[in-house]
């Protein structure tokens, strides 16, 4: 069984992250989400994994500086 999946655009990944963070009432910097979405490289699953990691790294908040530090940018 083989699946041929399309890469999602970073804007769609960032929008989904924004939706999740709003629903969970988590504080975040708007500038942080495009950075995470671009690092996900078209994969929503990878993007959500990065989002989980930055939540731990940032102590429950998604800040732009935390994302940049975590990604090494």
Secondary structure as GFF3:
##gff-version 3
##sequence-region A 1 73
A	DSSP	alpha_helix	10	23	.	.	.	ID=ss1
A	DSSP	alpha_helix	30	39	.	.	.	ID=ss2
A	DSSP	alpha_helix	44	57	.	.	.	ID=ss3
A	DSSP	alpha_helix	64	71	.	.	.	ID=ss4
###
